[in-house]
Amino acid sequence: MSYTFNLIDVPWIPCVTGTGEQIEVGLRDLLINAHNLKAISCETPLMTAAIMPMTLALLHRVFGPHDETVWERLWSAGRFPAEPLEAYFAQWYDRFELFHPERPFYQARDNRVQPKSIIHLVHSIGNTGTLFTHVSDDNPVRLSPAEAARSLITAQTFRTAGLSGLDEKFTDSPFTRGVLFWAHGRSVFQTLVMNLIPYPSSLIPIRTVASDAPMWEQEDPFDLREYPRGYLDYLTWPSNRICLIPTEDQSGIYVEMMTIAPGLTLAADVMSPQKRYTRKTDKGGNVTWTFLYFNTDKALWRDYHNLVTLDTDGVKPPAIIDWLTQLSLDGMLDDAQAAQLMAIGMLADQAKPIFYRQEHMPLPTAVLRNIYDNRNIAEAVSQAEQVAEKVRFSLNVLADQVLMRGGERAPDSDDRKKLVQQWDVLSLYWAQLEPMFWSFVGALSEGRQDALDIWRNILTDAAHDALAAAVHMSGTHAAALRGQVDAQRRLKYGLKQIFDNKEPSK
């Protein structure tokens, strides 16, 4: 029996309209009506992020743009012209068929493996535990074609490495590790066009050959190679050989089984345009570039100064930063069209996902225009880190007195560490700072000369609030009271050291 579910026509991408309504659309409606849609909004941040590379590859194929002039023409139109999209969809219509008998979209059969439950499209299943779901092979699930399509694309984009039962292993998909950065506009149209960096371009660090094309256009997407043929090949890189097995009952078509095997392995030195890299040099002088990960103990805003910077010898920001900076300097983006920086990604321990996260950070055009001199933002982050160290020192002073209980013997360092961790007031400090940091960035973008003075007051208040919370938990016995006085004195002195021995302005 033949089944049909064409991703061009049939609704499968969840979106939010300009009026806040939740709808599903196919690729045609997503692009032709992109100006009327507020955002793509799938079940998880990873699913939402997985739609972006595939859609950008399609748009690059249709519209280029090959330079800034062509990009500006597309941006100024305010919507995607329907005619070139319809021509492209007509040319490649069969390749977007999810259940095509020969070339199913984003899929490939592999006779070496046996069918298994569709739950193995989710990387938290099988040998990696049940972090995100509690279904298993013994308690199978069935997905609608729309759900299967979203899961398929997410797996090709984010599935982690691991054993396969074959000689070769599964390898990470290109976007699996690290934080991915995209521009986010006020509509799906703005979001997509902002991320449509002219290609080929020096901003995209991927070598290009004439045969570069998205996976669905390639005659053999699994032709053995480690390096993509170009950016379009990279955006649709097939790390897995997945094949959905549809079936049907009185309720309609559904997917309960599939096959999956390793696909192509991407060379380790391929750099992603969507990631922020830092240069590392070992003792032998060997240079490597490491990308930014989400951190359970460190909020992403604390790396903001290393994001809103241009390419240097030590830091390579996401390509979108260089591109939006260029647009801002050329006057193609004004304050009313300011983008946000959308960060999406997953933190995994080997093949086991720990969490995934999506964050939006302001990206004022004034900050981009002054990106050559972001010293104030860097100084603000540095001051926050320095103040945190002074708070930590004062907490240790307090903890020592609490543990000594009036004695003279210094407490065990592990006991001190556990007590400070139990108070957990540094988390309070950082959480209190984040919304105020964005206010500070806004003040800088407005040209406020007193922005750093205001930030200094914010840091001072946050530091005292954090210590006060620990003081509250330390008790009222004599040793604790002595520790409170000493800790407060040490913190006050430490803050004066940071701020040039001057009292913060009021």
C-alpha positions as CSV (number, residue, x, y, z in Angstrom):
1,M,0.0,0.0,0.0
2,S,1.3,3.5,-0.8
3,Y,1.0,6.3,1.7
4,T,1.3,10.0,1.1
5,F,2.2,13.0,3.3
6,N,3.9,15.8,1.4
7,L,5.6,18.3,3.6
8,I,4.9,21.1,1.1
9,D,1.2,20.9,1.3
10,V,0.1,19.2,4.5
11,P,0.2,21.1,7.8
12,W,3.0,19.8,10.1
13,I,5.0,22.8,11.4
14,P,3.5,24.4,14.6
15,C,3.4,28.2,14.5
16,V,2.1,31.1,16.4
17,T,0.2,33.7,14.3
18,G,0.4,37.5,14.8
19,T,-2.8,37.3,16.9
20,G,-1.4,34.5,19.1
21,E,-3.3,31.6,17.5
22,Q,-1.6,28.3,17.5
23,I,-1.7,26.6,14.0
24,E,0.1,24.1,11.9
25,V,1.3,24.8,8.4
26,G,3.1,23.1,5.6
27,L,6.3,24.5,4.0
28,R,4.3,26.4,1.3
29,D,2.2,28.3,3.9
30,L,5.2,28.7,6.3
31,L,7.1,30.7,3.6
32,I,4.5,32.4,1.6
33,N,2.7,33.6,4.7
34,A,5.9,34.0,6.8
35,H,5.2,37.7,7.3
36,N,1.9,36.9,9.0
37,L,3.4,34.4,11.4
38,K,5.0,35.4,14.6
39,A,7.2,32.4,15.3
40,I,7.7,28.7,14.8
41,S,6.7,27.0,18.0
42,C,7.2,23.2,18.2
43,E,6.9,20.9,21.2
44,T,10.5,21.4,22.3
45,P,13.2,24.0,21.7
46,L,15.2,21.3,19.8
47,M,12.3,20.7,17.4
48,T,11.9,24.4,16.8
49,A,15.6,24.8,16.1
50,A,15.6,21.7,13.8
51,I,13.2,23.5,11.4
52,M,15.7,26.4,10.9
53,P,18.6,24.7,9.0
54,M,16.3,22.8,6.6
55,T,14.2,25.9,5.9
56,L,17.3,28.1,5.4
57,A,18.8,25.6,2.9
58,L,15.6,25.7,0.9
59,L,15.5,29.6,0.9
60,H,19.2,29.8,0.0
61,R,18.4,27.6,-3.0
62,V,15.5,29.8,-4.1
63,F,16.7,33.3,-3.3
64,G,20.5,33.2,-2.7
65,P,21.1,35.9,-1.8
66,H,24.6,36.2,-3.3
67,D,25.3,39.7,-2.0
68,E,24.0,42.4,0.3
69,T,22.1,44.2,-2.5
70,V,20.0,41.1,-3.3
71,W,19.4,40.6,0.5
72,E,18.2,44.2,0.9
73,R,15.8,43.8,-1.9
74,L,14.3,40.7,-0.3
75,W,14.2,42.3,3.1
76,S,12.6,45.5,1.9
77,A,9.8,43.5,0.2
78,G,8.6,42.4,3.6
79,R,7.5,39.0,2.4
80,F,8.7,36.1,0.3
81,P,7.6,36.4,-3.4
82,A,5.4,33.4,-4.1
83,E,6.4,32.7,-7.8
84,P,10.0,31.5,-7.2
85,L,8.9,29.4,-4.3
86,E,6.1,27.8,-6.3
87,A,8.5,27.0,-9.1
88,Y,10.9,25.4,-6.7
89,F,8.2,23.3,-5.0
90,A,7.0,22.1,-8.4
91,Q,10.5,21.1,-9.4
92,W,11.2,19.1,-6.3
93,Y,7.7,18.2,-5.1
94,D,8.3,14.4,-5.0
95,R,11.4,14.8,-2.9
96,F,9.3,16.4,-0.1
97,E,7.1,13.3,0.2
98,L,7.6,11.8,3.6
99,F,6.6,8.3,2.5
100,H,7.9,8.2,-1.0
101,P,8.6,4.6,-2.1
102,E,12.1,5.4,-3.4
103,R,13.3,8.8,-2.0
104,P,11.4,9.5,1.2
105,F,12.2,13.0,2.6
106,Y,15.4,13.1,4.8
107,Q,15.5,9.3,4.9
108,A,17.4,6.2,3.6
109,R,16.7,2.5,3.9
110,D,19.3,0.2,5.3
111,N,18.8,-3.5,5.0
112,R,21.4,-4.3,7.6
113,V,19.1,-3.3,10.5
114,Q,15.8,-4.5,11.7
115,P,12.7,-2.3,12.4
116,K,12.4,-0.9,15.9
117,S,10.1,1.4,17.8
118,I,9.8,5.0,16.6
119,I,10.8,6.1,20.1
120,H,14.4,5.6,19.1
121,L,14.2,8.8,17.1
122,V,14.3,10.5,20.5
123,H,17.9,10.3,21.7
124,S,16.8,10.0,25.4
125,I,15.5,6.5,24.7
126,G,17.2,3.1,24.6
127,N,20.8,3.1,26.1
128,T,20.5,6.7,27.3
129,G,17.7,6.5,29.8
130,T,14.3,8.1,30.0
131,L,15.0,11.7,30.8
132,F,12.4,13.3,28.6
133,T,9.9,10.4,28.3
134,H,8.9,7.2,30.1
135,V,7.8,5.1,27.1
136,S,9.9,2.1,26.1
137,D,10.0,-0.7,23.5
138,D,7.7,-2.6,25.8
139,N,5.2,0.3,25.8
140,P,5.4,1.6,22.2
141,V,4.0,4.8,20.9
142,R,2.6,5.8,17.6
143,L,3.2,9.2,15.9
144,S,1.0,11.0,13.4
145,P,2.8,11.8,10.1
146,A,3.2,15.4,11.3
147,E,4.8,14.3,14.6
148,A,7.0,11.7,12.8
149,A,8.2,14.4,10.4
150,R,9.2,16.7,13.2
151,S,10.9,13.9,15.1
152,L,12.7,12.8,11.9
153,I,14.2,16.3,11.2
154,T,15.1,16.8,14.9
155,A,16.9,13.4,15.0
156,Q,18.9,14.3,11.8
157,T,19.8,17.6,13.4
158,F,20.4,16.8,17.0
159,R,20.8,13.0,17.6
160,T,23.9,12.1,19.7
161,A,26.6,9.6,19.0
162,G,26.5,6.0,20.3
163,L,26.6,2.3,19.5
164,S,24.6,1.0,16.6
165,G,25.0,-2.7,16.6
166,L,26.9,-2.5,13.4
167,D,30.6,-2.1,12.7
168,E,30.3,1.7,12.5
169,K,28.9,3.8,15.3
170,F,26.4,6.6,15.4
171,T,28.1,10.0,15.3
172,D,26.9,13.4,16.5
173,S,24.7,15.4,14.1
174,P,26.3,18.8,13.1
175,F,24.1,20.7,15.6
176,T,24.2,18.3,18.5
177,R,26.8,19.9,20.7
178,G,27.2,23.4,21.8
179,V,25.0,26.5,21.8
180,L,23.5,27.5,18.4
181,F,22.8,31.2,17.8
182,W,20.3,32.6,15.4
183,A,18.7,36.0,14.9
184,H,15.1,36.2,16.0
185,G,12.8,38.9,14.4
186,R,9.3,40.0,14.9
187,S,7.9,37.6,12.4
188,V,8.9,34.3,10.8
189,F,9.8,36.3,7.7
190,Q,12.2,38.6,9.6
191,T,13.7,35.7,11.5
192,L,14.4,33.7,8.3
193,V,15.7,36.6,6.2
194,M,18.0,37.9,9.0
195,N,19.6,34.4,9.1
196,L,19.8,34.2,5.3
197,I,23.5,35.3,5.2
198,P,24.7,35.9,1.6
199,Y,26.2,32.7,0.3
200,P,29.0,32.0,-0.6
201,S,30.4,34.4,1.9
202,S,33.6,34.8,4.0
203,L,31.2,34.9,7.0
204,I,30.5,31.2,6.5
205,P,33.6,29.1,7.2
206,I,32.6,26.2,5.0
207,R,34.4,25.4,1.7
208,T,32.0,25.4,-1.2
209,V,32.0,23.4,-4.5
210,A,29.7,23.8,-7.4
211,S,27.8,20.6,-6.5
212,D,26.6,22.0,-3.2
213,A,22.9,21.3,-2.7
214,P,20.5,20.4,0.1
215,M,20.1,16.7,0.9
216,W,16.8,16.3,-0.9
217,E,18.3,17.5,-4.2
218,Q,21.4,15.3,-4.1
219,E,21.4,12.1,-6.3
220,D,23.1,10.2,-3.5
221,P,23.0,12.1,-0.1
222,F,25.1,9.4,1.5
223,D,28.0,9.5,-1.0
224,L,30.9,8.8,1.3
225,R,32.6,12.1,2.5
226,E,33.7,13.8,5.7
227,Y,33.5,17.4,4.5
228,P,30.3,19.0,3.2
229,R,30.2,20.2,-0.3
230,G,29.2,23.6,1.0
231,Y,26.8,25.3,3.4
232,L,23.7,23.8,2.0
233,D,25.1,20.3,2.3
234,Y,26.1,21.2,5.9
235,L,22.7,22.5,6.8
236,T,21.1,19.2,5.8
237,W,23.9,16.8,6.6
238,P,22.6,13.2,7.0
239,S,24.2,11.8,10.1
240,N,21.6,9.0,10.3
241,R,20.1,6.6,7.8
242,I,16.5,6.7,9.1
243,C,13.4,5.2,7.4
244,L,9.9,5.6,8.7
245,I,7.6,2.7,8.3
246,P,4.0,4.0,8.0
247,T,0.8,2.0,8.5
248,E,-2.9,2.8,8.6
249,D,-6.1,1.9,10.5
250,Q,-9.5,3.4,10.7
251,S,-8.0,6.5,12.5
252,G,-5.6,7.2,9.6
253,I,-1.9,6.9,8.8
254,Y,0.5,6.6,11.7
255,V,4.1,5.6,12.3
256,E,5.0,3.1,15.0
257,M,8.2,1.5,13.6
258,M,11.3,2.6,11.7
259,T,14.8,1.6,10.9
260,I,17.9,3.5,11.9
261,A,21.6,3.1,11.1
262,P,24.7,5.4,11.1
263,G,24.9,7.9,8.2
264,L,27.8,10.2,7.4
265,T,30.5,11.3,9.9
266,L,31.3,15.0,9.8
267,A,35.0,15.9,10.1
268,A,35.9,17.3,13.5
269,D,37.5,20.4,12.1
270,V,34.3,21.6,10.3
271,M,33.3,24.9,12.1
272,S,29.7,25.7,12.5
273,P,28.6,29.3,11.5
274,Q,26.0,29.1,14.3
275,K,28.5,28.6,17.2
276,R,30.8,30.8,19.1
277,Y,34.4,29.5,19.2
278,T,37.3,30.3,21.5
279,R,41.0,29.7,20.6
280,K,43.0,27.4,22.8
281,T,46.8,26.8,22.6
282,D,48.4,24.0,24.4
283,K,51.9,23.8,25.9
284,G,53.2,22.5,22.6
285,G,51.8,25.4,20.6
286,N,49.0,23.4,19.0
287,V,45.9,25.5,18.3
288,T,42.4,24.2,18.7
289,W,39.0,26.0,18.6
290,T,36.4,25.0,21.2
291,F,32.8,26.1,21.0
292,L,30.5,27.4,23.8
293,Y,28.3,25.0,25.7
294,F,25.3,25.6,27.9
295,N,26.4,25.4,31.5
296,T,24.2,24.3,34.4
297,D,26.2,26.7,36.8
298,K,26.6,29.7,34.5
299,A,23.9,31.7,32.8
300,L,24.5,32.5,29.1
301,W,24.4,36.3,29.6
302,R,27.7,36.1,31.3
303,D,29.3,35.4,27.9
304,Y,27.4,38.2,26.2
305,H,30.5,40.3,25.7
306,N,32.1,37.4,23.8
307,L,29.1,37.2,21.5
308,V,28.7,40.8,20.6
309,T,32.2,41.1,19.2
310,L,33.8,40.8,15.8
311,D,36.1,37.9,14.7
312,T,39.5,38.2,16.5
313,D,42.5,36.0,16.9
314,G,41.0,34.6,20.2
315,V,37.2,34.5,19.6
316,K,35.1,33.7,16.7
317,P,31.5,34.9,17.3
318,P,28.5,33.3,15.5
319,A,28.4,34.4,11.9
320,I,25.0,36.1,12.6
321,I,26.8,38.7,14.7
322,D,29.2,39.7,12.0
323,W,26.3,39.8,9.5
324,L,23.9,41.9,11.6
325,T,26.7,44.2,12.5
326,Q,27.4,44.8,8.8
327,L,23.7,45.4,8.2
328,S,23.5,47.8,11.1
329,L,26.6,49.8,10.0
330,D,25.1,50.0,6.5
331,G,21.8,51.3,7.8
332,M,19.7,48.3,6.7
333,L,18.6,47.6,10.2
334,D,17.2,50.4,12.4
335,D,16.1,50.4,16.1
336,A,12.5,49.5,15.1
337,Q,13.8,46.3,13.3
338,A,16.2,45.2,16.1
339,A,16.7,41.5,16.3
340,Q,17.0,39.3,19.3
341,L,19.8,36.7,19.6
342,M,18.2,33.3,20.0
343,A,20.3,30.7,21.7
344,I,19.2,27.0,21.4
345,G,21.0,23.9,22.3
346,M,21.5,20.8,24.4
347,L,24.0,19.8,27.1
348,A,24.8,16.1,26.9
349,D,27.2,13.8,28.8
350,Q,28.5,11.5,26.1
351,A,25.2,10.2,24.6
352,K,23.0,11.1,27.5
353,P,21.2,14.4,27.3
354,I,21.2,16.4,30.5
355,F,18.9,19.3,29.4
356,Y,18.1,21.5,26.5
357,R,17.4,25.2,26.6
358,Q,16.2,28.1,24.5
359,E,17.1,31.7,25.5
360,H,16.4,35.1,23.8
361,M,18.9,37.9,24.4
362,P,18.4,41.6,23.3
363,L,20.6,42.6,20.4
364,P,20.1,46.4,20.0
365,T,21.3,47.9,16.8
366,A,23.2,50.5,18.7
367,V,25.2,47.8,20.4
368,L,25.9,46.3,17.0
369,R,27.0,49.6,15.5
370,N,29.4,50.1,18.4
371,I,30.6,46.5,18.4
372,Y,34.2,47.6,17.7
373,D,34.2,49.0,21.2
374,N,32.2,46.8,23.6
375,R,34.5,47.5,26.5
376,N,31.7,48.7,28.7
377,I,29.8,45.4,28.4
378,A,33.0,43.4,29.0
379,E,33.8,45.5,32.0
380,A,30.3,45.0,33.4
381,V,30.5,41.3,33.1
382,S,34.0,41.3,34.6
383,Q,32.8,43.4,37.5
384,A,30.0,41.0,38.2
385,E,32.5,38.1,38.3
386,Q,34.8,40.0,40.6
387,V,31.9,40.9,43.0
388,A,30.9,37.2,43.0
389,E,34.4,36.3,44.2
390,K,34.1,38.9,47.0
391,V,30.7,37.5,48.0
392,R,32.2,34.0,48.0
393,F,35.1,35.1,50.2
394,S,32.7,36.8,52.7
395,L,30.5,33.6,52.8
396,N,33.6,31.6,53.6
397,V,34.4,34.0,56.5
398,L,30.8,33.6,57.8
399,A,30.9,29.8,57.4
400,D,34.1,29.5,59.3
401,Q,32.7,31.3,62.3
402,V,29.5,29.3,62.2
403,L,31.4,26.0,62.1
404,M,34.0,27.0,64.7
405,R,31.3,27.9,67.3
406,G,33.7,30.2,69.2
407,G,36.6,27.8,69.1
408,E,40.0,28.4,67.7
409,R,40.5,25.4,65.4
410,A,39.9,26.2,61.8
411,P,37.0,24.1,60.3
412,D,37.6,21.5,57.6
413,S,37.5,23.1,54.1
414,D,35.0,20.5,52.9
415,D,32.6,21.3,55.7
416,R,32.9,25.0,54.9
417,K,32.3,24.3,51.2
418,K,29.2,22.2,52.0
419,L,27.7,24.9,54.2
420,V,28.2,27.6,51.6
421,Q,26.6,25.3,49.0
422,Q,23.7,24.7,51.4
423,W,23.1,28.4,51.6
424,D,23.2,28.6,47.8
425,V,23.1,32.4,47.8
426,L,25.4,32.9,44.8
427,S,22.6,31.5,42.7
428,L,20.4,34.2,44.1
429,Y,23.1,36.8,43.3
430,W,23.3,35.7,39.6
431,A,19.6,35.3,39.2
432,Q,19.0,38.8,40.5
433,L,21.6,40.3,38.1
434,E,20.3,38.8,34.8
435,P,17.2,41.1,34.2
436,M,19.2,44.1,35.5
437,F,22.0,43.3,33.0
438,W,19.6,43.6,30.1
439,S,18.5,46.9,31.5
440,F,22.1,47.9,31.6
441,V,22.6,46.9,27.9
442,G,19.5,48.9,27.1
443,A,20.9,51.9,28.9
444,L,24.2,51.6,26.9
445,S,22.3,51.4,23.6
446,E,20.5,54.6,24.5
447,G,23.8,56.3,25.1
448,R,23.4,56.7,28.9
449,Q,26.7,58.0,30.3
450,D,25.8,56.8,33.8
451,A,25.1,53.2,32.7
452,L,28.2,51.8,34.4
453,D,27.5,53.8,37.6
454,I,24.0,52.3,37.7
455,W,25.4,48.8,37.1
456,R,27.9,49.4,40.0
457,N,25.0,50.1,42.3
458,I,23.1,47.1,41.1
459,L,26.1,44.8,41.8
460,T,26.6,46.3,45.3
461,D,22.9,45.8,46.2
462,A,23.0,42.2,44.8
463,A,26.1,41.4,46.7
464,H,24.7,42.7,50.0
465,D,21.4,40.9,49.3
466,A,23.2,37.6,48.8
467,L,25.2,37.9,52.0
468,A,22.0,39.0,53.9
469,A,20.3,35.8,52.8
470,A,23.2,33.7,54.1
471,V,23.2,35.7,57.3
472,H,19.5,34.9,57.8
473,M,20.3,31.2,57.6
474,S,23.4,31.3,59.7
475,G,21.6,31.6,63.0
476,T,21.7,33.9,66.0
477,H,24.3,32.3,68.3
478,A,27.3,34.4,69.3
479,A,29.7,32.8,66.8
480,A,27.3,33.4,64.0
481,L,26.8,37.0,65.0
482,R,30.6,37.6,65.0
483,G,30.8,35.9,61.6
484,Q,28.1,38.1,60.2
485,V,29.9,41.3,61.3
486,D,33.2,40.1,60.0
487,A,31.7,38.9,56.6
488,Q,29.9,42.2,56.1
489,R,33.1,44.2,56.8
490,R,35.1,42.0,54.4
491,L,32.4,42.4,51.7
492,K,32.3,46.1,52.0
493,Y,36.1,46.3,51.8
494,G,36.2,43.9,48.8
495,L,33.6,46.0,46.9
496,K,35.7,49.2,47.5
497,Q,38.7,47.3,46.0
498,I,36.8,46.6,42.8
499,F,35.3,50.0,42.5
500,D,38.5,52.0,43.0
501,N,37.9,52.6,46.7
502,K,35.0,54.8,45.9
503,E,31.6,54.5,47.3
504,P,29.0,53.6,44.6
505,S,27.1,56.6,43.4
506,K,23.5,56.9,44.7
